[in-house]
Amino acid sequence: MKISVIGCGYLGAVHASAMAELGHEVIGIDVDERKIGELAAGRPPFFEPGLPEILTSATASGRLRFSTDMADAAGAEVHFLAVGTPQTAGSHAADLRFVDAAFEGLIPHLADGALVVGKSTVPVGTATRLAERLAEVAPHASLAWNPEFLREGFAVKDTIEPDRLVYGVADDAAAATLDEIYRAALDAGTPRIVTDYPTAELVKVAANAFLATKISFINAMAEIAEATGADVTQLADAIGHDARIGRRFLNAGVGFGGGCLPKDIRAFSARAEELGRGDSVAFLKEVDSINLRRRQRVVDLAVEALGGSVNERRVAVLGVTFKPDSDDVRDSPALDVAVQLKGLGAEVVATDPEGLENARLRHPQLAYEASTTEALRDADLVVLVTEWSEYRGLDPAEVRDLVSNPTVIDGRNVLDPVSWRAAGWTYRGLGRP
């Protein structure tokens, strides 16, 4: 099919490339000329495993093109809206200016029978509002809402081989069109849920709210474990064997971050307040609060480990991105910890396999080192805050001689305390004795 993708940030660039990889003819539209130039040259403007390969393949085949002119979307049968919905300044509500601008800009270019498909994460009620606007000014077109469930680091796989497809539609024709687009996934057995607009919008924010709650729950248990001498990792193993609970997302640590979970649960709470149902999701405020407390706990452990002060002490911070296999530092717990330690007078040296440039743009006051070895050299304290595989795989005996004081704070509980202590390190985890 002929497809346009409006907005070529993280979501849009991945979606456009994946749709072209599946055989569709795709045009990606964005107002950012630099971004479009990079994508057209086959260079993703962010790090995502697997994306360079499918982007290069799709552009070379001619199935994928990019433009800054909305008029170039005119020939498409289906238009995906994939623009960002950041948090509004001074509020927890989602900022829909970019969604509305893209939607209005697209309207003059909609052909008869065109389908506009929302991918952006929006407050419930947005799709109904846009559908009503479409009925007024472009009744020859229709709207669907098809939320994304991408995990950074796995976004290409999650687009080509999704774990479920959700269609918010007003008629069977829209569902049939989406079936044609996602034929490969459906033929492979991907579950398909066809529903109304509000339900489709709620699916994404409800999923993120649940995951955030699960993470904050185990971090709350880590706080109790620290007060009682229990081991939160063994606790998670034990309750995770219950099939009703499951072990995934029960990893205590420095908490969640990124451009989705924190923003989405705050926007969900704000929208619930607007609907007069704020009490229904009031618990999300505590979920957010627990999450932010864990960052402070890592900082407190660092101060404690260095005898009450980190002033003028060299601290190696392993990781700046909010998760491994990404260069995303938005609302990153790791970067937040590094900045807080710097604010307390520490000589912070931060390292990361992919996120240093993005971190440097946001916090140039920190010292950055691409080499893990050099970051560790002469450190008075090591703080692991992003669980990249190369940090998880460090040999404690080998790196012992690099540091001046063998003390490590495992902000993700991914190191083996026994082997690190046996190699002469003082090991501190979160919620672990």
C-alpha positions in Angstrom: 0.0 0.0 0.0 1.0 3.6 -0.4 1.6 5.0 3.1 2.7 8.3 4.6 4.2 8.6 8.1 3.8 12.1 9.6 6.5 12.8 12.1 9.9 11.1 11.8 11.2 11.1 15.3 11.8 7.8 17.2 8.4 6.3 16.6 7.9 7.6 13.0 11.3 6.7 11.7 11.0 3.2 13.0 7.5 2.8 11.7 8.2 4.2 8.3 11.3 2.0 7.9 9.5 -1.1 9.1 6.5 -0.6 6.8 8.8 -0.2 3.8 10.7 -3.3 4.9 7.3 -5.1 4.8 6.9 -4.1 1.2 4.8 -1.0 1.4 5.6 2.3 -0.5 6.3 4.8 2.2 6.9 8.6 2.4 8.1 10.0 5.7 7.3 13.6 6.5 8.8 15.9 9.1 9.4 19.6 9.5 13.0 19.1 10.7 15.2 19.4 7.6 18.3 18.0 9.3 16.5 14.9 10.5 15.0 14.3 7.1 18.4 14.8 5.4 20.0 12.2 7.8 17.2 9.7 7.2 17.2 10.1 3.5 20.9 9.4 3.6 20.2 6.1 5.5 21.5 7.5 8.8 19.2 7.3 11.8 19.5 10.4 14.0 19.3 8.2 17.1 20.6 4.8 18.2 18.3 1.8 17.8 19.5 -1.7 17.1 18.4 -3.0 13.7 17.2 0.3 12.4 20.2 1.2 10.2 19.9 -2.0 8.3 16.2 -1.7 7.4 16.5 2.0 6.8 19.3 1.5 4.3 17.6 -1.5 2.7 14.3 0.4 2.3 15.8 3.6 0.9 18.0 1.7 -1.5 15.0 -0.2 -2.8 13.1 3.0 -3.5 10.2 2.0 -1.2 11.1 4.6 1.4 11.5 8.3 0.8 11.5 11.3 3.1 10.4 14.9 2.6 9.7 18.1 4.6 6.7 19.0 2.3 3.3 17.7 3.5 2.0 17.9 0.0 4.2 14.8 -0.8 1.9 12.8 1.3 -1.0 13.4 -1.1 -0.8 10.2 -3.0 -0.9 7.9 0.1 -3.9 5.7 0.9 -3.0 5.6 4.6 -1.5 8.3 6.7 0.1 7.4 10.1 0.3 10.3 12.7 3.5 9.6 14.7 4.4 13.0 16.2 5.4 13.5 19.7 3.1 14.4 22.7 5.5 15.9 25.3 4.6 17.0 28.7 3.2 20.5 28.7 5.4 23.1 30.3 4.2 23.8 33.9 1.7 20.9 33.8 1.5 17.1 33.7 -0.9 17.2 30.8 0.1 16.0 27.3 0.9 18.8 24.8 -1.2 18.1 21.7 0.0 21.0 19.6 2.1 18.8 17.3 -0.7 16.3 16.8 -3.2 19.0 16.0 -0.8 20.8 13.7 0.1 17.6 11.8 -3.5 16.7 11.5 -4.6 20.1 10.2 -1.7 20.2 7.8 -2.6 16.8 6.4 -6.3 17.5 5.8 -5.9 19.3 2.4 -4.0 16.4 1.0 -6.4 13.6 1.9 -7.6 11.7 -1.1 -11.1 10.1 -1.4 -11.2 7.0 0.9 -7.9 7.9 2.7 -7.4 6.6 6.2 -5.7 8.6 8.9 -4.2 6.4 11.6 -3.1 7.8 14.9 0.0 6.2 16.4 0.9 8.9 19.0 0.1 8.4 22.6 -2.7 10.8 23.4 -5.2 11.5 26.2 -8.4 9.5 25.9 -11.0 11.5 23.9 -8.5 12.9 21.3 -9.4 10.4 18.6 -13.1 11.2 18.9 -12.3 15.0 18.6 -10.2 14.5 15.5 -12.8 12.2 14.0 -15.4 14.9 14.4 -13.1 17.4 12.9 -12.5 15.1 9.9 -16.2 14.6 9.4 -16.6 18.4 9.2 -13.8 19.2 6.8 -12.9 16.0 5.0 -15.9 13.6 5.1 -14.3 11.6 2.2 -11.6 10.3 4.7 -11.8 8.4 7.9 -9.9 7.9 11.2 -8.5 5.0 13.1 -6.3 4.7 16.2 -3.6 2.1 16.3 -1.4 2.6 19.4 2.2 1.6 19.4 3.9 -0.7 22.0 7.5 -0.2 21.2 10.3 -1.0 23.6 13.5 1.0 23.0 16.2 -1.4 21.9 13.6 -3.7 20.4 11.5 -1.2 18.4 12.2 -2.8 15.0 11.2 -6.2 16.1 8.1 -4.8 18.0 6.9 -3.1 14.8 7.5 -6.0 12.4 6.6 -8.8 14.8 4.2 -7.1 17.4 2.9 -9.0 20.4 -0.6 -7.6 19.6 -2.4 -5.2 17.3 -5.1 -2.9 18.5 -7.4 -1.1 16.2 -9.7 1.7 17.4 -12.1 2.1 14.4 -15.5 3.4 13.6 -16.2 1.0 10.7 -15.2 -2.4 9.3 -13.5 -0.7 6.3 -10.9 0.9 8.4 -10.1 -2.4 10.1 -9.8 -4.2 6.7 -7.3 -1.5 5.6 -5.2 -2.0 8.7 -5.4 -5.8 8.2 -3.9 -5.3 4.7 -1.1 -3.2 6.1 -0.3 -5.7 8.9 -1.0 -8.9 6.8 2.5 -10.4 7.6 2.0 -10.1 11.3 -1.6 -11.4 11.3 -0.6 -14.4 9.2 2.1 -15.1 11.8 -0.6 -15.3 14.4 -0.4 -11.9 16.1 -3.5 -11.3 18.3 -5.8 -8.6 16.9 -8.2 -6.5 19.0 -10.8 -4.3 17.2 -12.4 -1.8 19.4 -13.6 1.8 19.7 -11.5 5.0 19.9 -11.5 5.5 23.7 -10.5 1.9 24.4 -7.7 2.0 21.9 -6.3 5.2 23.4 -6.6 3.8 26.9 -4.8 0.5 26.0 -1.4 2.3 25.7 -1.6 4.5 28.8 -3.1 1.7 30.9 -0.3 -0.7 29.9 2.4 1.9 30.8 0.6 2.7 34.1 0.6 -1.0 35.0 4.3 -1.5 34.1 5.2 1.6 36.1 3.2 0.4 39.0 4.9 -3.0 39.0 8.3 -1.4 38.9 7.5 1.0 41.7 5.9 -1.9 43.8 9.1 -3.8 43.8 11.1 -0.7 44.6 8.7 0.0 47.5 9.5 -3.6 48.7 13.2 -2.7 48.4 12.7 0.1 50.8 11.1 -2.3 53.3 13.9 -4.8 52.6 16.5 -2.3 53.5 14.7 -1.6 56.8 14.5 -5.2 57.7 17.6 -6.9 56.3 15.6 -8.8 53.7 16.8 -9.4 50.1 14.5 -7.8 47.5 16.0 -9.9 44.7 15.2 -13.2 46.3 11.8 -11.7 47.3 11.1 -10.9 43.6 12.2 -14.4 42.6 9.8 -16.0 45.1 6.7 -14.0 44.2 7.6 -14.0 40.5 6.9 -17.8 40.4 3.3 -17.0 40.9 1.9 -17.0 37.4 -0.6 -14.3 38.4 2.4 -12.0 39.2 5.2 -13.0 36.9 8.9 -12.1 37.3 9.3 -9.6 34.5 9.5 -5.9 35.6 10.1 -7.0 39.2 13.7 -5.8 39.2 14.4 -3.3 42.0 16.8 -0.6 41.3 17.1 3.1 40.5 13.7 3.1 38.7 12.3 3.9 35.3 12.8 6.8 33.0 12.8 7.6 29.3 10.4 9.6 27.2 7.3 7.4 27.7 6.6 5.9 31.2 7.1 9.0 33.3 5.4 11.3 30.9 2.5 9.0 30.1 1.5 8.2 33.7 1.6 11.9 34.5 -0.5 12.8 31.5 -2.9 9.9 32.4 -3.4 11.4 35.8 -4.0 14.8 34.4 -6.6 13.5 32.0 -8.3 11.6 34.7 -8.6 14.8 36.7 -10.2 16.5 33.7 -12.7 13.7 33.5 -13.6 14.1 37.1 -12.0 10.7 37.9 -8.7 11.7 39.4 -9.3 9.4 42.4 -9.3 6.4 40.1 -5.6 6.8 39.3 -4.5 8.7 42.4 -2.1 5.8 43.2 -0.1 6.8 40.1 1.2 9.9 42.0 2.7 7.6 44.6 4.1 5.3 41.8 5.9 8.4 40.4 7.0 9.5 43.9 8.5 6.0 44.7 10.3 6.1 41.4 11.9 9.4 42.0 12.9 8.4 45.6 15.1 5.6 44.2 17.3 8.1 42.5 17.9 9.9 45.7 18.5 6.6 47.5 21.5 5.9 45.1 22.9 9.3 45.8 22.5 8.8 49.6 24.3 5.4 49.3 27.1 7.1 47.5 27.5 9.7 50.2 27.3 7.0 52.9 29.9 4.9 51.1 32.4 7.7 51.0 32.1 8.5 54.7 29.5 11.2 54.6 30.7 13.4 51.7 31.4 13.0 48.0 33.0 16.4 47.8 36.2 16.3 45.6 35.9 12.5 45.4 36.2 10.9 42.0 33.0 8.9 41.1 32.7 6.7 38.0 29.1 6.6 36.8 28.5 3.7 34.5 25.7 4.6 32.2 23.8 7.8 31.3 20.9 6.4 29.2 17.6 5.4 30.9 18.0 1.9 29.7 20.6 -0.2 27.7 20.6 -0.5 23.9 19.5 3.1 23.5 21.0 6.6 23.4 17.9 8.1 25.0 18.7 10.2 28.1 15.3 11.8 28.5 14.3 11.6 32.2 17.2 9.2 32.7 17.6 8.1 36.3 21.3 7.4 35.5 22.0 10.9 34.3 20.0 12.4 37.2 22.2 10.5 39.7 25.3 11.8 37.9 24.1 15.4 38.0 23.1 15.2 41.7 26.5 13.8 42.7 28.1 16.6 40.7 26.0 19.1 42.6 27.3 17.7 45.8 30.9 18.4 44.7 31.9 15.0 43.4 34.3 14.8 40.5 31.9 12.8 38.3 33.2 10.9 35.3 30.3 9.4 33.3 30.6 6.7 30.6 28.1 5.0 28.3 28.3 3.0 25.0 25.8 5.2 23.1 24.5 8.1 25.2 27.4 10.4 25.8 26.7 13.0 23.1 23.0 13.4 24.1 24.1 13.6 27.8 26.7 16.2 27.0 24.2 18.4 25.2 21.9 18.4 28.3 24.6 18.5 31.0 27.9 19.8 29.8 29.1 20.3 33.4 29.8 16.6 33.7 33.0 14.9 32.6 32.5 12.2 30.0 34.7 9.3 29.1 34.0 6.9 26.2 36.3 4.2 27.6 35.0 2.2 30.6 38.5 1.5 31.7 39.4 5.2 31.7 36.2 6.1 33.6 37.1 3.6 36.3 40.7 4.7 36.6 41.5 6.1 40.1 37.8 6.2 41.1 36.9 6.5 44.7 33.5 5.0 44.0 31.8 3.2 41.1 28.1 3.6 40.6 26.4 1.4 38.0 23.1 2.9 36.9 22.4 1.6 33.4 22.6 -2.2 33.0 24.6 -2.3 29.7 25.9 -5.8 29.1 29.5 -4.6 29.2 29.0 -3.4 32.7 27.2 -6.5 33.8 30.1 -8.5 32.4 32.9 -6.6 34.2 35.4 -8.9 35.9 35.7 -7.5 39.5 39.2 -8.9 39.9 40.4 -7.2 36.7 39.0 -3.8 37.4 39.9 -3.9 41.1 43.4 -2.5 40.3 42.0 0.4 38.2 40.2 2.1 41.1 41.7 3.8 44.1 38.9 2.6 46.4 37.1 -0.7 45.5 33.5 0.3 46.4 30.6 -0.2 44.0 27.0 0.8 44.2 24.9 -1.5 42.0 21.9 0.7 41.1 20.3 -2.0 39.0 21.1 -5.1 41.2 22.7 -6.8 38.2 26.1 -7.7 39.6 26.9 -10.8 41.7 27.6 -9.6 45.2 29.4 -12.8 46.1 32.0 -12.5 43.3 32.5 -8.8 43.8 33.0 -9.1 47.5 35.3 -12.0 47.0 37.4 -9.8 44.7 37.9 -7.3 47.5 35.1 -4.9 46.7 32.6 -3.3 49.1 29.3 -4.0 47.3 26.0 -2.1 48.0 22.8 -2.9 46.1 19.3 -1.6 46.5 17.1 -3.6 48.9 19.9 -6.2 49.4 21.7 -6.9 52.6 
